[in-house]
């Protein structure tokens, strides 16, 4: 699955990379070693624990049996900061950037929160160095994990009793503790197309130059790889949103275990919704291999969606439910999936939870994961839980858009 990235017309100047290397605390060790992290004061356990981290390197990552050591060796010359949080294994190799005037309020709030665990942080800083960006992404993605869980109506306890082999007769929530997955969600943010291509080709056998989501089957982990050399991902806000978009996709698919792809419309709609809630100027669009994503640059989606529902061009919900590949997504589909998810969150949040829970972890009579009944399951859900046919749902959603947008 490939992704493309676009920005809104109102985008300001991209964050500029700041020259100059970070001064090491321990010259006998690489800059990426926790001993050279100024914010945990050289990797002191007190601050690692305060930040809620599990470790700062030495964990499995990417294609089995690789660990952070093998990935770092493969990407020699790329400074990767490794952080393992309760739900993520992160490799952050983003360059130093300036905080723009537009970003200062958001970044200051994030750094103020982070300062509670890492007191050396200065919330008013105008420069995000590589170590600081690594800590920010650890905090950002953990917070996003919690937001997705809130929408789903689940907590870590929901998955705590999961076993690799499911006990038939008990509620099925997957086989592992991470939304139903055995392995944590993995994220690798690289500074350049060259570095990304090197990793994807050598470890996953892929030749794409774009961002990638991948299922590491041997470790039952979902992995996301992106680089700052595409679109506006050299802008911190852009990369933040892009990571949220793709992690949302992985969490939706991983909910109650990734045994089959969830419907295109709900994954794309949810991913757009979470990304746009951060900053509507930056938008990610999925595409399938060999096809170009249908992108557009408007930051305002409410106006175009209102215009769409008043026209004869709006895709029917019945047609979107049947979409099988990202190649089928065109501009009206992106607007519609985003807006329908917005509608469900605001008007039918309990139904949204029921819908996502029911379409996840479907098993056949032999107790094997099987999505062949998914079309009927979805149709019955709308009929039994909302009391609507797809045509009725279309009318209700469009009426809400006209009243709200």
C-alpha positions in Angstrom: 0.0 0.0 0.0 1.5 3.3 -1.1 0.7 6.7 0.2 1.0 10.2 -1.2 1.0 13.5 0.6 -0.4 16.9 -0.2 -0.7 20.3 1.6 -3.4 22.9 1.6 -3.1 26.1 -0.3 -2.6 28.1 2.9 0.6 26.3 3.8 3.3 28.7 5.1 7.0 28.3 4.5 8.2 24.8 5.5 10.3 24.4 8.6 13.9 24.9 7.7 16.6 22.4 8.7 19.1 24.0 11.1 22.7 23.3 10.4 25.1 22.1 13.1 25.3 18.8 15.0 24.1 18.3 18.5 26.9 18.5 21.0 27.5 15.1 22.5 27.4 14.4 26.3 29.7 11.3 25.9 32.1 11.6 23.0 32.9 7.9 23.3 29.5 6.9 22.1 27.4 7.7 19.0 25.0 10.7 19.1 22.1 8.3 18.9 23.1 6.5 22.1 20.9 7.3 25.1 24.1 8.4 26.8 24.0 11.5 24.5 20.3 12.3 25.1 20.3 15.6 27.0 16.6 15.2 28.0 16.9 12.0 29.9 20.3 13.4 31.1 22.4 10.8 29.4 19.8 8.0 29.5 19.2 8.0 33.3 16.6 5.4 34.3 14.8 7.9 36.5 13.9 10.0 33.5 13.3 7.1 31.1 10.7 5.8 33.6 9.2 9.3 34.2 8.6 9.6 30.4 6.9 6.2 30.5 9.4 4.5 28.2 10.1 0.8 28.2 13.5 1.2 26.7 15.7 3.4 24.4 16.9 0.8 22.0 17.8 -2.9 21.8 14.3 -4.1 20.8 13.1 -6.1 17.7 12.2 -3.9 14.8 11.2 -4.5 11.2 11.7 -7.7 9.3 12.4 -10.6 11.7 14.8 -11.3 13.2 16.1 -7.8 13.0 16.6 -5.6 16.0 17.4 -1.9 16.3 21.1 -2.9 16.0 20.6 -4.5 12.5 18.5 -1.6 11.3 21.1 0.9 12.5 23.8 -1.0 10.7 21.8 -1.2 7.5 21.2 2.6 7.7 24.7 3.5 8.6 25.2 7.2 8.6 21.6 7.9 9.5 21.2 9.0 13.1 18.2 7.1 14.5 16.9 7.7 18.0 15.2 4.6 19.3 12.4 4.8 21.9 10.1 2.0 23.0 6.9 3.2 24.6 4.0 1.1 26.1 2.4 0.6 22.6 5.1 1.6 20.1 8.6 0.9 18.9 9.9 4.0 17.3 12.9 4.9 15.2 13.1 8.6 14.7 15.7 10.0 12.4 14.3 13.5 11.7 16.6 16.5 11.4 16.7 19.6 13.5 14.0 22.1 12.6 12.8 25.6 13.6 9.4 26.1 15.2 7.5 28.5 13.0 5.4 31.3 14.5 2.3 29.4 13.5 3.3 26.3 15.4 4.6 27.9 18.6 1.4 27.6 20.6 0.9 23.9 19.8 4.5 23.0 20.3 4.8 24.9 23.5 1.8 23.1 24.9 3.3 19.7 23.9 6.7 20.6 25.4 5.1 21.9 28.6 3.5 18.5 29.0 6.7 16.7 28.2 8.6 18.8 30.6 6.8 17.2 33.5 8.8 14.0 32.8 11.9 15.6 31.4 12.5 18.8 33.3 15.4 20.0 31.3 13.1 20.8 28.4 12.4 24.4 27.7 8.8 24.8 26.3 9.6 28.2 24.7 12.4 26.7 22.6 12.3 27.8 18.9 14.4 24.8 17.8 13.5 21.1 17.9 16.7 19.1 17.8 16.7 15.5 16.8 16.5 14.1 20.3 13.7 16.5 21.2 11.7 15.5 18.1 12.1 11.8 19.0 10.6 12.5 22.5 7.8 14.6 20.9 6.8 11.8 18.5 6.8 9.3 21.4 4.4 11.5 23.3 2.3 12.3 20.2 1.8 8.8 19.1 1.0 7.5 22.6 -1.6 10.3 23.0 -3.0 9.3 19.6 -3.3 5.7 20.6 -5.4 6.8 23.6 -7.7 8.9 21.3 -8.3 6.0 19.0 -9.0 3.7 21.9 -11.5 6.3 23.2 -13.4 6.4 19.9 -13.4 2.5 19.9 -14.6 2.4 23.5 -11.7 0.2 24.6 -8.7 0.3 27.0 -5.6 -1.8 27.4 -7.6 -3.9 29.8 -9.9 -4.9 27.0 -7.0 -6.9 25.4 -5.0 -7.8 28.6 -6.4 -11.4 28.7 -5.6 -12.2 25.1 -3.7 -15.3 24.3 -1.9 -16.4 21.1 -4.4 -19.3 20.9 -8.0 -18.0 21.5 -10.2 -19.9 23.9 -13.3 -20.7 22.0 -16.4 -19.6 23.8 -14.9 -16.4 25.2 -15.2 -12.9 23.7 -12.7 -12.5 20.9 -10.4 -9.5 21.1 -7.5 -10.8 19.1 -4.4 -12.6 20.2 -2.2 -10.0 21.8 -2.2 -6.9 24.1 -1.8 -4.2 21.4 -5.3 -3.7 20.1 -5.3 -7.5 19.5 -1.8 -7.7 18.0 1.0 -9.6 19.5 3.6 -7.0 18.6 3.7 -3.3 19.2 3.1 -0.8 16.4 6.3 0.2 14.7 7.2 3.6 13.2 10.3 4.6 11.4 10.6 8.2 10.3 13.7 8.8 8.1 15.3 12.0 6.8 15.5 11.2 3.1 14.1 9.1 0.2 17.5 7.4 -0.2 17.4 6.1 3.4 13.8 5.0 3.1 14.4 3.2 -0.2 17.5 1.4 1.3 15.4 0.1 4.2 12.3 -0.9 2.2 14.3 -2.6 -0.6 16.7 -4.5 1.7 14.3 -5.6 4.4 10.8 -5.7 2.8 11.7 -6.2 -0.9 9.9 -3.0 -1.9 10.9 -0.4 -4.5 8.4 2.4 -3.6 9.7 5.8 -2.9 6.7 6.7 -0.8 5.5 6.0 2.7 4.6 2.4 3.4 2.6 0.3 5.9 3.6 -3.3 6.3 2.6 -6.3 8.2 5.6 -8.0 9.9 3.9 -11.5 10.1 6.7 -13.3 11.9 6.3 -10.9 14.8 2.6 -10.1 14.4 3.5 -6.4 14.2 2.3 -3.6 11.9 5.0 -1.2 10.7 4.9 2.3 9.2 7.9 3.8 7.3 8.0 7.4 6.0 10.7 9.9 5.0 10.8 13.7 5.1 11.8 14.1 1.5 8.2 13.8 0.1 5.5 16.4 -0.2 5.6 18.7 2.8 6.8 16.1 5.3 9.9 18.3 6.0 7.3 20.4 7.9 6.9 19.1 11.4 3.2 19.6 11.4 3.0 17.7 8.1 5.0 14.8 9.4 2.9 14.7 12.6 -0.3 14.5 10.7 1.1 12.0 8.2 2.2 9.7 11.1 -1.3 10.0 12.7 -3.0 9.2 9.4 -1.0 6.0 8.9 -1.0 4.9 12.6 -4.8 5.3 12.5 -5.0 3.0 9.5 -2.8 0.4 11.3 -4.9 0.6 14.5 -8.1 0.2 12.6 -6.8 -2.9 10.8 -5.1 -4.2 13.9 -8.2 -3.9 16.1 -9.0 -7.5 17.3 -6.0 -8.6 15.2 -5.1 -8.0 11.6 -6.4 -11.1 9.8 -8.1 -9.2 7.0 -8.4 -5.6 5.7 -11.2 -3.6 7.2 -13.5 -1.7 4.8 -11.7 1.0 2.8 -14.3 3.7 3.6 -14.0 3.4 7.4 -10.2 3.3 7.4 -9.7 6.2 5.1 -12.4 8.2 6.7 -11.0 7.7 10.2 -7.5 8.5 9.1 -8.6 11.7 7.4 -10.6 12.7 10.5 -7.8 12.3 13.0 -5.2 13.9 10.7 -7.4 16.9 9.9 -8.2 17.5 13.6 -4.5 18.2 14.0 -4.2 20.6 11.1 -6.5 20.7 8.1 -3.8 22.2 5.9 -2.0 18.9 5.7 -3.7 15.9 4.2 -2.6 12.4 3.3 -4.2 10.3 0.5 -3.9 6.6 0.1 -3.3 4.9 -3.3 -2.7 1.4 -4.5 0.5 0.2 -6.1 0.7 1.4 -9.7 -1.9 4.1 -9.3 -1.7 7.8 -8.4 -3.6 9.0 -5.4 -6.5 11.5 -6.0 -5.2 14.5 -4.1 -6.4 18.0 -3.7 -5.0 21.0 -1.9 -7.9 22.7 -0.2 -7.7 22.9 3.5 -11.4 23.6 3.8 -13.3 20.3 3.2 -16.7 21.4 4.7 -17.5 23.7 1.8 -16.7 21.2 -0.9 -18.5 18.5 0.9 -21.6 20.6 1.2 -21.4 21.3 -2.5 -20.9 17.6 -3.2 -24.0 16.4 -1.2 -26.1 19.0 -3.0 -25.0 17.7 -6.4 -25.6 14.5 -8.2 -21.9 13.5 -7.9 -21.9 12.4 -4.3 -21.0 8.7 -4.1 -23.6 6.5 -2.5 -22.8 4.8 0.7 -23.7 1.5 -0.8 -21.0 2.0 -3.5 -18.4 3.0 -0.9 -19.0 -0.1 1.2 -18.1 -2.2 -1.8 -14.7 -0.5 -2.5 -11.9 -3.0 -2.4 -8.8 -1.1 -3.2 -7.4 2.4 -2.6 -7.2 2.9 -6.4 -11.0 3.3 -6.3 -10.7 6.4 -4.1 -11.4 9.7 -5.9 -11.8 13.2 -4.6 -15.5 12.8 -3.8 -14.7 9.6 -1.8 -12.1 11.3 0.3 -14.6 14.1 1.2 -17.4 11.6 1.8 -15.5 9.1 3.9 -14.1 11.9 6.1 -17.5 13.6 6.5 -19.3 10.3 7.3 -16.8 9.5 10.0 -17.3 13.0 11.3 -21.1 12.5 11.3 -20.8 9.1 13.1 -18.5 10.5 15.8 -20.8 13.5 16.5 -24.2 11.9 16.0 -23.9 8.2 16.5 -20.8 7.5 18.5 -22.2 4.3 20.1 -23.1 2.9 16.8 -19.6 3.7 15.5 -18.2 1.6 18.4 -20.6 -1.2 17.7 -19.9 -1.1 14.0 -16.1 -1.3 14.4 -16.3 -3.9 17.1 -18.6 -6.1 15.0 -16.7 -5.9 11.7 -13.4 -6.7 13.5 -12.5 -10.3 14.4 -15.2 -12.0 12.4 -14.8 -15.8 12.5 -16.6 -18.5 10.5 -18.1 -21.7 11.8 -14.7 -23.3 12.1 -13.6 -20.4 14.3 -11.2 -19.1 11.7 -10.8 -15.4 10.8 -13.0 -14.9 7.8 -14.3 -11.7 6.2 -16.4 -13.3 3.5 -19.6 -12.4 5.4 -18.5 -8.8 5.9 -21.0 -7.3 3.3 -23.9 -8.9 5.1 -22.6 -8.1 8.5 -22.3 -4.4 7.6 -25.8 -4.2 6.0 -27.4 -5.9 9.0 -25.6 -3.6 11.4 -27.1 -0.5 9.7 -30.5 -2.1 9.6 -30.6 -3.5 13.2 -28.6 -0.9 15.1 -29.5 2.3 13.3 -32.8 1.2 11.7 -31.6 2.4 8.3 -31.0 1.1 4.9 -27.9 2.4 3.1 -30.2 4.7 1.1 -31.8 6.1 4.3 -28.3 6.5 5.8 -27.3 8.6 2.8 -30.2 10.9 3.3 -29.6 11.3 7.0 -25.9 12.0 6.5 -26.6 14.5 3.7 -29.2 16.3 5.8 -26.7 16.6 8.6 -24.0 18.0 6.3 -26.5 20.6 5.0 -27.4 21.6 8.6 -23.8 21.5 10.0 -21.4 22.5 7.2 
